[in-house]
C-alpha cells in the first residue's frame, strides 16, 4: 500500500514538474512585450557606448509596456525589411518606426496613427549642378541602409546607393560619389554640429572650402517620416497600443520624450 502511495506521489510530482516547464514560458511570454526597433536610427533608436538600445522609440516602447502591465524586451533590427520579417515570424509583437506597406500587405499589418513626425533632408555639395529634385532624376543618391525613404526614391526615380553609416554616406557626398543624399532632420543636424566646416567655410576666399559646404534641396515631395506602431495579424494588441499612445499624448509623456531626444516637439499634430 505504501509502495502504491509513493508511486502515486512521485507521479504527481512529475506531473507538476512537467507542467511548470511547459506553462512557465507561456506565462513569461504573456508578461513580456517584444518590441522591434532599428539599431542604427538615432535619435529614434541606436546602441549607446554600453551596447544598450536607447532613443525616443526605446523610451516609448518602455512606456507602452508599462501601460499594458508588461515587461519590455527590445529586439534590434538592421533594416525595416528585417522588422517586417520579425513581425511575420513572431519574433516580435510590435515594431516601432516607418514600415513601408504595399496594398497587398495592408490587411496583414495593422498600424497605429503616426505619433512622431520626423522630417527628411535632401542635400548636396555647394559645387553640385544638380540643384533641384527634377535634376536629380535617375541620378545616384545616397541613403542609409536603415533609411525609411525608399518609397520617396521610387516616386522621384532616384538611383539608390545605400551606406551602412552616416559617416560613410557623408564621405560619398564629399568625394562626389553621389549627386546628393538624404537623412532625417535630426541625423543631418547632429552630423553638422560635429562638422561646422560643412555649414560655412571658415575662409570665404578659399574655393575648396566653399565648394564642400552642404546645401539643402527643398521640395514638398521630400515628405517627412511618420513614426507608427505596427503589429501583424493582431488587431487586439494594436488597439491596446493605440490607446496607450493616445494616453501618452494626452498626459504629455510623448512630448517629454520628443523634447528629450529631438530638442523640440515632433509629436504628430
Residue pairs with C-beta under 8 A, 6 or more apart in sequence:
31 70
31 71
32 70
32 71
32 72
32 73
33 61
33 64
33 65
33 68
33 70
33 71
33 72
33 73
33 93
33 94
34 73
34 75
34 91
34 92
34 93
34 94
35 61
35 64
35 65
35 72
35 73
35 74
35 75
35 92
35 93
35 94
35 95
35 96
36 75
36 76
36 77
36 83
36 86
36 87
36 91
36 92
36 94
36 95
36 96
37 44
37 45
37 53
37 55
37 57
37 58
37 61
37 74
37 75
37 76
37 77
37 83
37 95
37 96
37 97
38 44
38 45
38 46
38 57
38 76
38 77
38 78
38 79
38 80
38 83
38 97
38 146
39 45
39 46
39 47
39 53
39 76
39 77
39 78
39 146
40 46
40 47
40 78
40 144
40 146
40 164
40 165
41 55
41 57
41 97
41 146
42 55
42 186
42 187
42 190
43 55
43 56
43 186
43 190
43 261
43 262
44 55
44 56
44 57
44 96
44 97
44 116
44 118
44 227
44 261
45 53
45 54
45 55
45 56
45 57
45 58
45 76
45 96
45 97
46 53
46 54
46 55
47 53
47 54
47 76
48 54
53 74
53 76
55 261
56 116
56 257
56 258
56 260
56 261
56 262
57 96
57 97
57 227
58 74
59 257
59 260
59 261
60 96
60 115
60 245
60 248
60 254
60 257
61 72
61 74
61 94
61 96
62 72
63 244
63 248
63 253
63 257
64 72
64 94
64 229
64 241
64 244
64 245
64 248
65 71
65 72
66 72
67 244
67 247
67 248
68 240
68 241
68 244
75 86
75 91
75 92
77 83
77 86
77 95
78 145
78 146
79 145
79 146
80 97
80 98
80 99
80 100
80 146
80 148
80 150
83 92
83 95
83 97
83 99
84 95
84 99
84 109
86 92
86 95
87 94
87 95
87 109
87 230
87 231
87 232
88 108
88 232
93 231
93 234
93 237
94 229
94 230
94 231
94 237
94 241
95 229
95 230
95 231
96 227
96 228
96 229
96 230
97 148
97 227
97 228
97 230
98 148
98 225
98 226
98 227
98 228
99 109
99 111
99 228
99 230
100 148
100 150
100 151
101 109
101 111
108 232
108 233
109 230
109 231
109 232
110 230
110 231
110 232
110 233
110 234
110 235
110 238
111 228
111 229
111 230
111 231
111 238
112 228
112 229
112 230
112 238
112 241
112 242
112 245
113 228
113 242
113 245
113 268
114 226
114 227
114 228
114 268
115 227
115 228
115 229
115 245
115 248
115 249
115 254
115 267
115 268
116 226
116 227
116 254
116 258
116 266
116 267
116 268
117 224
117 225
117 226
117 227
117 266
117 267
117 268
117 269
118 184
118 185
118 186
118 224
118 225
118 227
118 262
118 266
119 184
119 185
119 224
119 225
120 149
120 152
120 182
120 183
120 184
120 185
120 222
120 223
120 224
120 225
121 182
121 183
121 184
121 185
121 188
121 216
121 222
122 133
122 136
122 141
122 180
122 181
122 182
122 216
122 217
122 219
122 222
123 173
123 180
123 181
123 182
123 183
123 188
123 214
123 215
123 216
123 217
124 130
124 131
124 173
124 179
124 180
124 181
124 214
124 215
124 217
125 173
125 174
125 176
125 211
125 212
125 213
125 214
125 215
126 210
126 211
126 212
126 213
126 214
126 215
127 211
127 212
128 176
128 179
128 180
128 215
129 135
130 136
130 139
130 179
130 180
131 215
131 217
132 217
132 219
133 156
133 217
133 219
133 221
133 222
136 156
136 158
136 179
136 180
136 217
137 156
137 157
137 158
138 157
138 158
138 159
139 158
139 159
139 178
139 179
139 180
140 159
140 161
140 177
140 178
140 179
141 153
141 158
141 159
141 160
141 161
141 178
141 179
141 180
141 181
141 182
142 161
142 162
142 163
142 169
142 172
142 173
142 177
142 178
142 180
142 181
142 182
143 149
143 150
143 153
143 160
143 161
143 162
143 163
143 169
143 181
143 182
144 162
144 163
144 164
144 165
144 166
144 169
144 183
144 187
145 162
145 163
145 164
147 162
147 182
147 183
148 225
149 182
149 225
150 160
152 158
152 182
152 221
152 222
152 223
153 160
155 221
156 221
161 172
161 177
161 178
163 169
163 172
166 183
166 187
166 191
169 181
169 183
170 181
170 191
170 195
171 177
172 178
172 181
173 180
173 181
173 214
174 212
180 217
182 222
183 191
184 225
186 261
186 262
192 198
192 199
192 214
197 209
197 212
197 213
198 212
198 213
198 214
199 213
199 214
200 213
201 209
201 210
201 212
201 213
202 209
203 209
204 210
226 268
229 238
229 241
229 242
229 245
230 238
231 237
231 238
231 241
245 254
248 254
249 255
249 267
254 267
255 265
255 267
258 264
258 265
258 266
258 267
259 265
